Amino acid sequence: MSTTPPLVRGYEVVIGLENHVQLSTQSKIFSGSSTAFGAEPNTQASPVDLALPGTLPVLNRAAVERAIRFGLAVGAKVAPLSIFARKNYFYPDLPKGYQISQFEIPVVQGGLVEFFVGETKKTVRLTRAHLEEDAGKSLHEDFHGQSGIDLNRAGTPLLEIVSEPDMRSAQEAVEYARTLHALVMWLGICDGNMQEGSFRCDVNVSVRKPGTPYGTRREIKNLNSFRFLVDAVNYEVNWQIDQIEDGYAIQQATVLYNPDKGETRAMRSKEDSADYRYFPDPDLPPLVIAPAWVERVKGEMPELPRAMAERFVTQDGLPAYDATMMTQSLAFARFYEAARDACRQPKLVANWLMGEVSKRLNTEGRDIADAPVAPATLAALIGRIQDGTISNNAAKQVFDALWSGEGTDVDPIIEAKGLKQMNDTGALEAIVAEVIAANPKSVEEYKAGKDKAFNALVGQVMKASKGKANPAQASELLKAKLS
């Protein structure tokens, strides 16, 4: 589904992302050093990571397999031959004076990422994904005005995923990033921990008048929060428009976002590829990936979110949007499937998961795996709505009790709170008769063709029954009496 890109103050926003995904290997990409987080500074940096004389890098096979897995998941070409290069620049936490990366021939080429913005489907093209090593980390706190260098991260395996500039708003950018984040976790190639730097976003932002060439982009580096991504992009867009409107040209630059001040600031002028003096790494032969290796990795992969969502549409009858929401993570999908199988009500399960369950998870910052209501319990609750034991409103009260730990079984809570619907036809008929007798004006209005009058009468029946009447049954009895 294509829509006209939204404009900001008459300008079109153009966004592309570069995501650095830390691969979930036990050791580094070119050495046997541990990748465990939180070790004492400089205790996990081997001579290979530091490129000391006489050392040679050896490629980590597990890192390559994770790159293959990602390439297959996004429908990309997995290159049968790719090249490692040296990216030369000087920075205190880059011990070699260069970074081993891939430049001209990356391991993953092309691909697509699909996601929803609201209920609108969006597709973003990928340029490439390449393997590289991470740098170390500069520390500027608790050093009495000096900086410290921790090289534990040096050599940690990364997959850098580069998109085309296909996004046109901060909302599209963050939904793309969320989808990519969920996918790499689904595939098991990254733990997704943004606070520990396992998933980082660099965002390229430019603005232009509609129909004109791309503007000059500025790159916002190292965003480790989805909220910061949105705030940083929105600030940068308005800053660039202000500059242009004031008659200044945008200069290509790398910028940092300060969440405390809510603004971006230039860090350095943006380098081009020529500035890095790329050349093939003489210590590493070309990476050759045989078709049999790709097929083996494919056979070991889980069902992909896109395929699972299509299955939920065809087998369960879910709308495409609902099916995508059910596959936002593997844990979410497993919860949905378990609840659906227990009550055989896929649409109702999806509604509850997108509604009450997601609202609670988002409010409390929980993952579905930590939800205090189990799939079977949610299915039992839906079953009690379906068999007429409780109303939808009563079900929300039961859900609140389950979530807050008042109990783990649906029926005892229904009994304790007196939430059973009144299904006694005789008692309900008596209430209906009383309501009709007490509301002659509404009766006349209904007979005159005013539907709102009928709804008012149903409301009176519900009030008289203290909310325990079955609304459908009450409506049937009212219509019968009034006819």
N, C-alpha and C positions, 0 to 999 in steps of 0.2 A: 504494500500500500504506500503510494507516494503522496506527499503533501508538500505544499509550498513552504520553504524554509522560513521560520520566524525571523523578523528583522528587529534589531535593537537600535533605536534612534535613527532608523533609515539605513542601517548597515547590516550586511549579512556576516554572520560569524562563521569562521572556518576553523575546525579543530581536528587535530590528529593526536593519537596517543602513542607513547613508547612505554611499555610496561616491563620492568625488570622482575622476573619471577625466579626466586631462589629454588633450585631443584632439590627434591627431598632425598638426596643421597647421603650416605653415612660419612663419606670422605669427599675431599675436594676434587675439582675437575682435573687437575694435573698432578696430584700428589695423594698420599695416603693419610694426610692430616685430617683430624676430625672436624666436622662442620657443626658440632653441638653448640647451642647458644648459651651464653652466660659464663663461659670459662674465664679464669683470670687473664688479664691482658697479656698478649704475646706468648701464650703457652701453647697455641695451636698453629704456629707458623713454622713450617719446615724449611730447610735450605732450598728445596724446590720452589716453594712459594716465594721465596726471596730472590730466586734466580742467582744464587751464589755460584761462583765459577766451578765448573765441573759437574753441575747438576743438569738433568734433562727431564722435561715434562713427559708424562705418560697419560694419555687420555682415559678418562673414567667411562667405562662402557655403560654403566647405569645412567649417567647423564645423557648419553646419546639416545638410549632407549626412551627416556622421558621426552626428549625432543621429538622422536618418531611418533610417540603416542599423541603428542599435541598436534603434530602435522596431520595425522589421520583424523583426529577429532574435528578439525576445522576444514577438512576437505582440501588440504594443500598438497603441493607436490613435495615429497620427501626426496631430496637430491641424492642420486646414487653416488655422487662425488662432491664433496665440499672442502673448502680450504680454510685453514686457520691463518690469521694475520696478526702482525704486531701493530697495535695502535699506540703511537708514541706521544706521550705528553708527560709533563713533570709536575708532580704534586706530592706533598709530604707523605701521604698515606699510600702512594703507589711505589712499592719498594723497588721494582725492576726498572722504573722509568718508562715502562710500556705495559700495556694490557694485552693479553692474548684474547683475540675476538675473531669474528668472521666478517669479511667485508664484501668482496665481489661475488662470492659463491656461498650463500648461507645454506644451512642444512634444511630449512623449511622455507618454501617459496609459495606465496599467494595464500589463499584460503578466505573464508567468510565467517563472520560472527553475527548471529541473528538474535535480536532481543526485542522487547516491547517498551515503548515509552507511553505510559498509560495503556490504552488498548490499541495503539498504533504500532504495527510491526516495522522494525528498522533493520537494515542490513549494512554492515560495515565491512569493507574489503581490507584484507591484510596484505601488507607489502611483503613481509618476511618475518621469520623468527630465527635468531641465530644464537649459537652457544658462545659464552664468554666467561671469563673469570671476574669476580668482584675485586674491588680494591679494599684497602684497610679502612680504618675509621679514625678521624681526627677528633680528639677530645679537648674541649676548651673550658671545662669546669674543674674546680678544686685543684688547680695547678698554680695558684698564686700568680696569676697574670701570664702564665705560659701555657702552651698547648702540649698535649700528649698524643702519642700515636699508638693505636692498638691494631696489630696486624693479624689478629685472629680471623677476620673475614677475608683477608687476602687469599685469593684462589678459590673462594666459594663458588660453586657452579651456578651460573645464571642462564636463563633463556630470555633474551630480549625480544619482545613481541612488538612489532611496529605496524601501526595501522595506516591506511590511506587517510587523507584529510576529508573524511566523509561525514563528520558530525557537525551539526549546525547550532547547537546550544549546549549550555552546561548540563542540562538535564539529560540530553542524549549521551554526552561524554560520561556522566556518572553511571548511567544504566549500562553502557558498554563496559565500563570498568567493573561494575558489579557482576555482569555476566561472565566476563573473562575470569574474574576472581573465583566465581562459583565453579567454572569449568575446570580450572587447573586443580582445584581441590577435589572435584568429582573424579578426575583422572588419577588422583593420587600422586601427582608430580610435584606438588607444593603444599605446605601446610597452611598457606594463606595468612599467616600471622603478620598483620601490617605493623603492629607495634614493634616487632622484632626485625622489621625490614625485609620480610620474606616476599612481600608484594608491594612494589613501589611504582608510582605513576609519574612520568614526565609528560607534560601537556604542551603541545605546540598550538599557539593561538594567533590568529590574524583576523582582520576585518576588511571588508571591501564593500563598495556599492554594488548592488545586484547587476550581474552581467559583465562586470569588469574582471581583469585578471586577479589572481590571488594577491593579497597584500603581504607585506613583510611580516614574518612570524617571529614571535618571541617564545622561548621555551621555559615553562615553569617546572623547576626540577624537584624531584624527591618528595612528592605529595604522598603521605602515608595514611590518609583518612579520606573517605568518600565525601564527608562534609566539607573538608578543606578543599577538595577538588572543585566542588561547586562554587564555594566562596571565592577561591582564587581565580577561577575562570571569569566569573561575573565581574570581579574587580578589574582584572586585566582588560577585558573587553571595553569597559567604560573608560579606563585610562587611555587605551589606544584611540578610542573615538574622540576623547577630549584633546589629545595631542594633534590629531588630524584636523579637528575643527579649529584649533588654535593656530594652524598653519605650519606645524612641525611634521617632519618625515619620521616614520617609525624606523628605528635602527635595530637590526637583528641582534638579539642578546639572549643570554641565559639569565633567568631571574629566579629569585627565591620568594616564597610566600611566607609572610609573618602572620600567623593566626591571631596573635595578641593584638596587633594593630589592624588586622584585616586588610593588608595591602601587600603588593608585590614590590620588590626592589631589584634593580639590576645587580648581578654578581660579576659578570664579565661579558665582553663582546662574544657573540656566538661564533664558534669555530666551524669551518667547513671541513669536508673530508681531507682536502689537501693539507690542511694544517696539522693533521695527525700523521702524515707521512706513512700511510699503510704500506706494508710489504709482507709477502708470505713468510710465516715463521719458519726459519730454516731447521728448527729442532723438531718440527711436527710434520709427518707425512700427510698427504691428503686423506680425508676421512671417506672411506668407501663403505657404503651401506648396500648390501646385496638384497635383491628382492625377497629372498627367503627370510632374511632378518625382519624385514617390514611385515611379512605375512605372519611370522611368529608373534610379533608384538600385537598385531591386529587381533589375533586369536585370543590373546590374554586380556584384552580391554573389556571394561564393563559396557553395558548398553549405554549409549550416549544420550544426553538430555534431549536432543532434538528427536531422536528415534523413539525414545520413551514417550515424549509429548505426543508424537503422531499416533502412537499406540493408544494412549489415553483418549485421543479424539475418536479413533476408529472403533476401539473395543468398548470404551466406557461412555461414549457419546458426549464427552466434555467439549465445550467451546475451546477454540485454539488458545485464547488468553488464559482460561482456567488451567488448561493442560500445561502451559508454559510455567504458570505459577506453581503448579504441583512438582515441577522438575527444577525448581530454583536451587536445590541442593540434593545430593543423594539421600541424606537423612530425611529430608522433607518428603521426597518421593516414596521412600520406604514407609514412612508414617501413613501417608495417603493410601498406599496399597494395602497395608495391614488393616486400617479402619474400613476401607471399601470392601475388602474380602469378608470382614466380620458382619457387616450390615447390608451389603449388596445395594448401597445407595450412593453411587459415585458422585453425582451432582451435589447432593446434600453434604457429603463429606468435604468436597471441595469448597462449598460455601462456608462451612464452619472453619476450615483451615485458613481461608482467605479473610474471614471475618474475625470472630472472637479469638481464635487461637493466635493469628498473626498480630492482632492488636495487643494482646498480652505479651507476646514474645518481644515485640518492638518496644513496648513501654518499659519492660524490665531488662532489655538487652540480653535476652536469652537466645540460645539456639534450640531448634526443635528437638534435638536429642536430649535437652534438659527439661523439656516440658513436663510438669507434674501430672498431667492427664495423659494416660496411656491410650494408644489407638483403640484397643478393645473397649475401653471405658467411653471414649467418644462415640464409638459405634453403638454401644448400649444406650447412650443418651439419645442418639438419633432414632434408635428403635422405639424408644418410649414416646417420641413425638409422633412417629409413624403409626403406632398402634392406638393413638388417642389417649394414652395415659396422662400426658402433660401437654400444655400448650407451648408455643415457641417462647413466650415470655417466661413461663415457668422453667423452661429448659435453660435459659440464660442464668436464672437463679441457681439451678443445680450445678451448672458449669462453674459459676463463681465459687460455689462451695467446694467443688472438686479441686479447683485450681489453688484455693487458699488452704487446702489440706484438712478440711472438715470431715473428709471421708474419701474412700477410694472406690465405693460402689454406688451406683446411681439410685437403685430402689430404696435403700435405707434413708437416703437424703430426701427423696420425694416424700416418703412417709413422715419423716421427722418434721419437715417443713409444711406438711399438709398441702402439697401442690398438685395432687391428683385432680384431673378434670372431672366434672360432674357428667357422667354418662348415663345416669338414671333418667330414662325418658319421662317417666311420670313426674318426677320432681322438677325436671326442666320445663315440662309443659305447664306446670302450675306457675312457675316464675314467668314464663312467656305470657300467660293469661293475665297475670297481675300487671305486667309492663304495658300490655295493650290497653287495659282498663285505665291505667294511670296516665296515659299519654295520648289522649284523643286527637290532639292537634297534629302530632307526628303521624298518626294513623291516617288522618284525612289527607295530609300532604303526600304521604306515600301513595295513597289511592289516586291522587291527582297527578302522579307520575314523577314525583321528586325523589330521586335515588338517595339523596343525602338524608332524607327523613328515615329511610330504612336503616341506614348505617347508624343513625342516632338511636333507633330502637334496639339494634344489636348491642350497642354500647350500654344501654340501660340494662339489658339482660345480663351482660358480663358484670356490670356493677352490682346488680342484685344477687348474683351468684358468687360475689367476691372473687371474680376472675377465674372461677373453677369450671364454668360452662365451656363445653366444646363449641368454639365459634361456628364451625361448619354445621354442627347439629342445631345450634340455636338459630342460625339463618334458615335452615330448612323448616323448623317448627314455626318460626315467625311467618314465613311465606305461606305455609299451609293454613295457619290460623287467619291470616289477613285475606286470603283468597276466598 
